[in-house]
Amino acid sequence: FMSFNYCFTFSTVEMSVRYGDCNSNNDDIISCYVHLGLERAKKLSDIVAVRHAHMRVLNTLIDTMCDHCLSRVWRKQCYRYIKRLLPLLYEMLAPQQYKQKTQEIQTLYTYYFEDFTNSNQPNHSEHMGISSEKKQP
């Protein structure tokens, strides 16, 4: 059983990560959040609850990475932590689910970071991987 204080701390840190800690661009708060999330998961006995706890952390980091309202530096830090959590994801998910999730993460990263300069182009279908055909010059 987790104390109210611990749950409150976790939620507060989670909100700081998700909405950007405007007081700093260091990754201490993200590191703290990931650590608290993993510790929280360790205290659970049910495997489904453990998986849910891990996915909550990962999905918060993914949502933050994709939020254009936050600084690029902050979002990139979240991506770095997502990459660090991939071995954990590998342990939790079936091979097909893992492959799907990692492809989703990579697609989002490409869209939100690598295509940043092309974001004002009207046709996003190419960037989303919808069109697999290469246009001839």
N, C-alpha and C positions, 0 to 999 in steps of 0.2 A: 504494500500500500504506500502510495506517495503522499507526502504531506501537501497541504494546501499551499504552503509557502513555496515549495519546490515547483509545483505546477504553475503558480503565479509567475515565478522567476522564468521558467521555461517559456511561457506564453509572452512575457514582456520582451525577452531576448528575441524570440521569434518575430515579434512585431518590429523590433529595431532592425532586424535583418531585412524583413520583407519590404519595409517602407523606407529603408536607407537611414543609417545613422548619420544625420547631418553634421554631427560634431566631429566626425572623423572619417577618413578614407582608409584607415588601416583595417586589417582584416581580423582584429582581435574579437570583435563582436560576432563575426561569422564563425570563427574558430570556436568560440565559447558556445554558440548555438549548436554546432555540429557535435561538440563534445557532450553537451547536456542531452541532446537528442539520443546519442548512442548510449549514454549512461541510463537514460530513462528506459530505453528498450531492453537493456540488460536486466532491469528489475522486474520485467514482465515474465510470466511463466508460460502463457499461451502463445504458441508459435504464430498464430494469425495476428495477435495483438503486437507482437514483436515486429513482424513484417509491416504492419500498418504504421507503427511508430517510425520505422526507418523510412518508409515511403513518404511520410509526412515531412520529414526533414528534406529529403531529396526533392519533393514536389515544391516545397517552399523556395528552395534554392533555384529551381527551374523557373518558377513564376517570377522570382526576383530578377533573374538573368534576362527575362523577356520584357521587363518593364522599362519602356523608354523614358519614363518620368524620372528614373534614377540615373545617377552618373554612370558613364561607361566603365570607369575604373571599378566601381562597386559591383556592377553586374559581371564584370570579368572575374572578380574575386570569387563570386558565387560559382561561376563556371569552373574555376580551379578546384573548388571544394567538391563540386559534382564529380569531376574526374577522379578525385581521391576516393570517392564513395563507390566507384564502379566495381571494385572487387567484392564489396559487400552486396551490391546488387546482383552480381554474378552468383553469389552463394544463395541468395533468396529466391531468384526467379528461375523458371524453367528456361532451357536454352533458347527457345523461340521467343519467349517473353523478353528475355534479356536482350536478344538481338533487336527486337522491335523497339525497346526502350532506349537502347544506345543509339539506334538510327534516328529516333525522334529527337533525342538530345542534340545529336550532331546536326540535324536539319535545322533545328531552332537556332543553334549557335551560328550556323552559316547564314541563316536569314537575318538574325539580329546583329551580327558583327561583320562578317565578311562582305555582305551585300549592302553595307551601310551607305556606301557612296552611290549605289544604284537605287536607293529607296525612293527617289522621285520619278522613276520611270513608271509609266502608266500600266505596263503589263507585268504583273508579279508572277504569273503562272510559271515562267521559266525558272524563277528563283525558288519557287516552292517545289520544284522537281516534278511538276505535273507534265511538262513536255519533256520527253526523253530524247527527242530528235535534236540533232545539232543542225543549226542553220548553216547553209553553205555561203561563203563570202561572195 
